[in-house]
Amino acid sequence: MAERIVFLDRATLKAQVRRPAFEHTWAEYPVTAVSELPQRLAAATIAITNKVPLREDTLRRLPELRMIAVAATGYDVIDVGYCKAHGIAVANIRNYAVHTVPEHVFAMITALRRNLLAYRRDVEHGRWQQVDQFCFFDHPIRDLHGSTLGIIGEGVLGQGTAHIARAFGMQVLFADHAPPKAPGVMFTPLERVLAESDVISLHVPLTAETRHMIGAAELRRMKRTAILINTARGGLVDEQALAQALSEGVIAGAGFDVLSQEPPREGNPLLELRMPNFILTPHVAWASDGAMQFLADQLIENIEAYVGGRPQNLVT
């Protein structure tokens, strides 16, 4: 019997997606609303999703569904507990963003530590033409060499970020948190990481335990000269607390690639910020051309492996 594959949000992936090397039917949609799921997946045996949520109330209406192939590493959009209990395999993508996300992190770090956006704004406003010297020093410029990077999350992205940091001559501290623990990584209590780091970068999944792990209290434990980087999940940080902290100068800056709701249809306090020490990008840290093609290839490999009886990258 041919597998029936449905890709729910093909527009989220700008890459060539080859068809699996087994008998199947294929349907794809640029985007899918939750209300459209029962109809579009009614006969599907394999569903592909990046960000379309598949929760119990939907899954229990899909008796033919045998596999969910997540076109991402994070799988918080899937009701994994229901899938485990009902024999639905869930596979995700591994190690596709090991270069692109850490590079995005450091693009933000270098821009913020050297106040590039503030200086660019000054030049655009004619400040350079007004000074008496060949340069001006309106904003602090801080070296990465000799500074401390605190990383929360010891997976491949956290370790990839640490690798770049060490090349810059930074000291790296990994914050202690709930398991899993990566072998060979030394941990430092979170309170010390918050207090001693010049830069903090988040690389953990969003769970009940990690939601709002950075709030007003944590921000006030950070140095006033420190910056916060989040390329993981928006819900890790209390966004209202961050907006207030930036407005009050509690920390020196922040670079975010994620928001708690994406796209932000109903607004977000971070969208209201108009300051050069805050950078917000639209969840594109993962999206280099090379990384997306790697993802697309592994996505189909995961499906082929499952159908071939040798499943890989399962989270169920």
C-alpha positions as semicolon CSV with decimal commas, in nm:
position;residue;x (nm);y (nm);z (nm)
1;M;0,000;0,000;0,000
2;A;0,139;0,340;-0,097
3;E;0,220;0,584;0,180
4;R;0,018;0,906;0,175
5;I;0,243;1,200;0,263
6;V;0,118;1,552;0,338
7;F;0,354;1,849;0,387
8;L;0,156;2,104;0,587
9;D;0,376;2,415;0,561
10;R;0,604;2,382;0,260
11;A;0,658;2,761;0,245
12;T;0,868;2,742;0,562
13;L;1,146;2,564;0,375
14;K;1,335;2,738;0,094
15;A;1,511;2,433;-0,044
16;Q;1,472;2,152;-0,294
17;V;1,276;1,865;-0,141
18;R;1,317;1,541;-0,330
19;R;1,044;1,281;-0,325
20;P;1,097;0,961;-0,120
21;A;1,227;0,657;-0,303
22;F;0,924;0,436;-0,237
23;E;0,568;0,421;-0,365
24;H;0,367;0,710;-0,227
25;T;0,132;0,997;-0,295
26;W;0,245;1,349;-0,212
27;A;0,044;1,659;-0,126
28;E;0,188;1,987;-0,005
29;Y;0,044;2,319;0,108
30;P;0,229;2,650;0,154
31;V;0,057;2,703;0,490
32;T;-0,207;2,520;0,690
33;A;-0,443;2,655;0,957
34;V;-0,525;2,433;1,253
35;S;-0,887;2,423;1,139
36;E;-0,775;2,273;0,808
37;L;-0,580;1,984;0,961
38;P;-0,856;1,721;0,987
39;Q;-0,943;1,756;0,619
40;R;-0,589;1,775;0,486
41;L;-0,462;1,486;0,697
42;A;-0,775;1,270;0,680
43;A;-0,610;0,998;0,472
44;A;-0,244;1,075;0,549
45;T;-0,012;0,810;0,683
46;I;0,283;1,053;0,713
47;A;0,257;1,421;0,803
48;I;0,539;1,671;0,755
49;T;0,525;1,985;0,968
50;N;0,761;2,260;1,065
51;K;0,547;2,490;1,278
52;V;0,189;2,366;1,232
53;P;0,086;2,224;1,572
54;L;-0,039;1,867;1,597
55;R;-0,211;1,829;1,933
56;E;-0,427;1,553;2,081
57;D;-0,757;1,702;1,969
58;T;-0,633;1,683;1,610
59;L;-0,435;1,358;1,631
60;R;-0,721;1,151;1,773
61;R;-0,916;1,230;1,455
62;L;-0,642;1,083;1,234
63;P;-0,646;0,703;1,273
64;E;-0,438;0,646;0,958
65;L;-0,145;0,861;1,072
66;R;0,167;0,655;1,148
67;M;0,447;0,910;1,137
68;I;0,512;1,280;1,189
69;A;0,829;1,410;1,025
70;V;0,922;1,741;1,187
71;A;1,106;1,976;0,951
72;A;1,300;2,126;1,241
73;T;1,493;2,025;1,550
74;G;1,242;2,163;1,798
75;Y;0,926;1,954;1,831
76;D;0,729;2,149;2,091
77;V;0,447;2,182;1,834
78;I;0,383;1,806;1,862
79;D;0,191;1,631;2,140
80;V;0,468;1,378;2,190
81;G;0,295;1,213;2,485
82;Y;-0,010;1,130;2,275
83;C;0,209;1,004;1,992
84;K;0,402;0,772;2,224
85;A;0,081;0,634;2,370
86;H;-0,073;0,569;2,028
87;G;0,225;0,440;1,831
88;I;0,282;0,745;1,611
89;A;0,650;0,784;1,528
90;V;0,791;1,136;1,553
91;A;1,129;1,214;1,394
92;N;1,308;1,547;1,398
93;I;1,611;1,699;1,228
94;R;1,953;1,677;1,393
95;N;2,264;1,892;1,362
96;Y;2,160;2,089;1,054
97;A;2,213;2,433;1,212
98;V;2,547;2,369;1,381
99;H;2,714;2,651;1,186
100;T;2,438;2,889;1,086
101;V;2,289;2,949;1,433
102;P;2,622;3,011;1,612
103;E;2,724;3,243;1,328
104;H;2,400;3,439;1,372
105;V;2,462;3,453;1,746
106;F;2,803;3,610;1,687
107;A;2,675;3,849;1,425
108;M;2,448;3,985;1,698
109;I;2,716;3,974;1,967
110;T;2,974;4,165;1,765
111;A;2,720;4,425;1,649
112;L;2,604;4,488;2,005
113;R;2,939;4,476;2,182
114;R;3,081;4,728;1,935
115;N;2,760;4,935;1,916
116;L;2,758;4,914;1,537
117;L;2,389;5,004;1,506
118;A;2,429;5,310;1,728
119;Y;2,725;5,437;1,530
120;R;2,551;5,369;1,200
121;R;2,249;5,566;1,319
122;D;2,474;5,855;1,422
123;V;2,641;5,861;1,081
124;E;2,303;5,856;0,907
125;H;2,197;6,153;1,119
126;G;2,505;6,356;1,026
127;R;2,693;6,329;1,354
128;W;3,032;6,258;1,190
129;Q;3,022;6,580;0,990
130;Q;2,971;6,780;1,310
131;V;3,275;6,665;1,510
132;D;3,619;6,827;1,521
133;Q;3,820;6,505;1,523
134;F;3,854;6,220;1,273
135;C;3,626;6,001;1,489
136;F;3,392;6,021;1,787
137;F;3,327;5,802;2,088
138;D;2,960;5,846;2,175
139;H;2,903;5,476;2,251
140;P;3,123;5,223;2,434
141;I;3,312;4,967;2,225
142;R;3,388;4,648;2,416
143;D;3,625;4,373;2,307
144;L;3,519;4,012;2,291
145;H;3,872;3,898;2,372
146;G;3,901;3,848;2,745
147;S;3,528;3,871;2,809
148;T;3,300;3,593;2,938
149;L;3,024;3,415;2,748
150;G;2,761;3,233;2,952
151;I;2,577;2,960;2,761
152;I;2,252;2,805;2,879
153;G;2,219;2,480;2,685
154;E;2,502;2,237;2,617
155;G;2,374;2,078;2,295
156;V;2,538;2,107;1,954
157;L;2,429;2,469;1,910
158;G;2,553;2,572;2,252
159;Q;2,881;2,392;2,196
160;G;2,912;2,538;1,845
161;T;2,868;2,884;1,992
162;A;3,130;2,805;2,256
163;H;3,376;2,699;1,985
164;I;3,348;3,036;1,811
165;A;3,370;3,218;2,145
166;R;3,698;3,051;2,231
167;A;3,839;3,150;1,892
168;F;3,763;3,511;1,987
169;G;3,952;3,461;2,312
170;M;3,642;3,451;2,533
171;Q;3,604;3,251;2,850
172;V;3,302;3,018;2,832
173;L;3,075;2,920;3,118
174;F;2,799;2,660;3,074
175;A;2,508;2,717;3,311
176;D;2,396;2,421;3,516
177;H;2,038;2,317;3,449
178;A;1,816;2,012;3,433
179;P;1,940;1,700;3,241
180;P;2,053;1,596;2,989
181;K;2,419;1,664;3,055
182;A;2,669;1,661;2,772
183;P;2,987;1,462;2,836
184;G;3,297;1,672;2,883
185;V;3,109;1,993;2,966
186;M;3,183;2,156;3,301
187;F;2,887;2,335;3,456
188;T;2,864;2,654;3,657
189;P;2,566;2,748;3,876
190;L;2,322;2,967;3,689
191;E;2,344;3,246;3,948
192;R;2,719;3,274;3,891
193;V;2,680;3,265;3,512
194;L;2,428;3,548;3,528
195;A;2,650;3,756;3,753
196;E;2,983;3,703;3,575
197;S;2,898;3,683;3,205
198;D;2,942;3,972;2,964
199;V;2,722;3,790;2,714
200;I;2,457;3,527;2,780
201;S;2,328;3,308;2,495
202;L;2,028;3,077;2,521
203;H;2,028;2,734;2,353
204;V;1,763;2,526;2,532
205;P;1,424;2,395;2,417
206;L;1,103;2,551;2,543
207;T;0,945;2,333;2,811
208;A;0,735;2,392;3,120
209;E;1,059;2,411;3,318
210;T;1,238;2,656;3,087
211;R;0,950;2,893;3,012
212;H;1,042;3,241;3,138
213;M;1,367;3,108;3,280
214;I;1,498;3,461;3,222
215;G;1,271;3,711;3,395
216;A;1,307;4,038;3,582
217;A;1,503;3,881;3,869
218;E;1,753;3,711;3,638
219;L;1,800;4,025;3,429
220;R;1,884;4,222;3,742
221;R;2,147;3,966;3,837
222;M;2,329;4,036;3,510
223;K;2,595;4,304;3,468
224;R;2,466;4,640;3,350
225;T;2,718;4,607;3,065
226;A;2,600;4,258;2,967
227;I;2,395;4,156;2,663
228;L;2,143;3,874;2,621
229;I;2,115;3,668;2,302
230;N;1,822;3,439;2,225
231;T;1,812;3,231;1,906
232;A;1,626;2,941;2,071
233;R;1,262;3,007;2,166
234;G;1,088;3,332;2,255
235;G;0,909;3,189;2,558
236;L;1,238;3,135;2,739
237;V;1,241;3,504;2,828
238;D;0,976;3,722;2,990
239;E;0,950;3,969;2,703
240;Q;0,782;4,244;2,905
241;A;1,055;4,221;3,167
242;L;1,321;4,238;2,896
243;A;1,162;4,543;2,732
244;Q;1,156;4,717;3,068
245;A;1,514;4,615;3,149
246;L;1,641;4,757;2,820
247;S;1,443;5,077;2,864
248;E;1,580;5,125;3,216
249;G;1,939;5,030;3,134
250;V;1,935;4,721;3,355
251;I;2,141;4,544;3,085
252;A;2,333;4,693;2,795
253;G;2,156;4,524;2,507
254;A;1,991;4,219;2,358
255;G;1,975;4,030;2,030
256;F;1,668;3,815;1,963
257;D;1,575;3,596;1,667
258;V;1,259;3,459;1,826
259;L;0,936;3,578;1,989
260;S;0,687;3,398;2,210
261;Q;0,428;3,410;1,931
262;E;0,532;3,385;1,567
263;P;0,428;3,560;1,358
264;P;0,341;3,831;1,614
265;R;-0,013;3,903;1,494
266;E;-0,123;4,074;1,815
267;G;0,191;4,275;1,881
268;N;0,473;4,218;2,125
269;P;0,655;4,453;2,364
270;L;0,985;4,385;2,188
271;L;0,839;4,508;1,858
272;E;0,784;4,847;2,018
273;L;1,150;4,899;2,105
274;R;1,328;5,158;1,893
275;M;1,681;5,153;2,028
276;P;2,014;5,062;1,864
277;N;2,113;4,828;2,148
278;F;1,833;4,585;2,060
279;I;1,838;4,366;1,748
280;L;1,535;4,163;1,645
281;T;1,544;3,930;1,345
282;P;1,248;3,721;1,218
283;H;1,351;3,368;1,326
284;V;1,610;3,331;1,049
285;A;1,920;3,224;1,243
286;W;1,867;2,869;1,116
287;A;1,794;2,969;0,757
288;S;2,118;2,979;0,562
289;D;2,086;2,820;0,218
290;G;2,321;2,538;0,312
291;A;2,146;2,462;0,639
292;M;1,802;2,451;0,478
293;Q;1,915;2,210;0,209
294;F;2,077;1,988;0,471
295;L;1,746;1,994;0,661
296;A;1,541;1,910;0,351
297;D;1,766;1,615;0,267
298;Q;1,756;1,475;0,620
299;L;1,379;1,522;0,634
300;I;1,329;1,278;0,347
301;E;1,599;1,046;0,482
302;N;1,405;1,025;0,811
303;I;1,088;0,929;0,625
304;E;1,267;0,671;0,408
305;A;1,436;0,521;0,713
306;Y;1,105;0,484;0,895
307;V;0,923;0,328;0,600
308;G;1,223;0,101;0,542
309;G;1,200;-0,037;0,896
310;R;1,515;0,132;1,028
311;P;1,383;0,450;1,191
312;Q;1,626;0,726;1,280
313;N;1,613;1,053;1,477
314;L;1,304;0,944;1,667
315;V;1,181;1,146;1,966
316;T;0,906;0,894;2,051
